Each structure stands twice: as structure tokens, then as C-alpha cells.
């Protein structure tokens, strides 16, 4: 089977892994480079060309997105290309596995499933003057039932798939049964995070009799989740979270196994996947 992958920015490591898969798997990869990123924006005024999106949609089987630099302050006209790709290609789930392979004091084998399309990352922000002349900034946090159901469903599916893999290879995991942990802050954000929490719980109740494994759920307030993640990482199997919490938790969880450089990530939709590293481009050490 021939698969065509498009590569956005320089990502040699992921490309080499795919190229060196065992030939008996019957997979053959073709790679085509596409443009995106802040460096492209600085030279052309466009961070994600329409042509790049169209080629990804119509001409390839998957994508690899390399680490790119992004400005830490507002740059007029610039918007993150990977955030835009997630929306344009319907990549609603960011899936980040974190598994210790060496013997550690605190072993872990978990996957963080992060909702990828909304929350504060819709980037609807404004700044205005208060009555006393000082500046006030606001950002909209959007949580929808549709996106929450969708991310809950993929978390349940992934937990069941992991359980099937464990049954085929007993002793390969820390876990004996599938567990999905819903992470939220609904004790404060009772409307937005409350909707996320309740939607996934309702989905579980509606689907539990049809699951192919004895799947259970629990929940954690996000600050308690951070505490327990670093104190007892071995208790977590699949963690599902809104966009912002998932972003923070998955980067933090990388410290459990060494660094962001050894943790993979995939942006997943119903019909397309883009793999990417969790880390940034480290421009401060470029050329050293």
C-alpha cells in the first residue's frame, strides 16, 4: 500500500521513522514538502497558504507538522498555522500518549485526549479602556455539547482499544481495566466546564451497555488533576480535557518521562491525521 504524506516545515525525525518501518508491513511512503509557519509569514505575510490546505485535503493520506517558531506577543495579521489546520481539517482531538519505558520511581502509561477546536483557543479576544482609563482584556471561552460529545467518544474508543491491546499482551501495561478521567473546573466554571463534564458523563451513561470492555469513568478538578498526575501518575489511563487544560496537562506530563522531546502527538479527525512534536522549535539554540 502506498501512502502519501505531506510534510509541513522541517521534520526529519518523523519522516525517517516512517521510511524505516519494516517492509513486510507492505507500506510505502511518499513525502511532499509544504509551506507554513512564522518564518513564511515574515517573508510573505501568510502563515498558512490556502494552497497548503487544499493539497492536504485533496492529495494526501496524512501529514507531519514540524516544530515552528511562534511570537510570544501579538503580531498583526499572524495566527498559528497548526491551530488553523486543526479547524480547517476537522482535527478535533489532540492525542498525546505518555509512557515510561525505563524503570522509574513513578511509572506511567496514559494518554491525554485534548479537545482541539474550541475553549479559549477560538481566539476571540478584545482589549478596551475601563472607566478609570486602564486597559482591560477579555477572551471568550467556548464549550459546545457537540465538541464535548465528540471528544468524549474518541476518549472512550481509545480506552477500549488500549484495553484490547493489553489483553493481547498481558503485562504490557500498568492497568488492568479501562478508565477515562474527565478533567474540568466546573466547581468555578459551572456553565462552560459544567457542560463539558455533564455532556461526557451523559454520553457514557447512554453508551455504556454497548462498550466492548468494562469501561469506567471518574473525574478530577484540574488543579487536583495536576497534583495527582505528578504524585500518582500510574493511576491514570485515558484523560479527557478541554483544550487549555489538555494543552497544559500534556506538556507537564512529558516531564514524567524525561522531556517534551520524547513525547509524540497526533491531531486526529474522522478522516485525517497530522502528527506533530509536542515541543517548540527552540530558536535560542539554533546552530549551536
Buried (B, 14 or more C-beta within 10 A) or exposed (E): EEEBBBBBBEBEEBBEEBEEEEEEEEEEBEBEEBBBBBBBBEEEEBBBBEEBBEBBEEEBBBBBBBBBBBEEEEEEEBEBBBBBBBBBBBBBBBBBBBBBEEEEEEBBBBBBBBBBBBBBBBEEEEEEEEEEEEEEEEEEBBBBEEBBBBBBBBBBBBBBBBBEEBEEEEEEBBBEEBBBBBBBBBEEBEEBBBBBBBBBBBBBEEEEEEBEBEBBBEBBBBEEBBEBBBEEBBBBBBBBBBBBBBBBBBBBBBEBBEEBEEBBBBBBBEEBBBBBBBBEBEEEEEEE
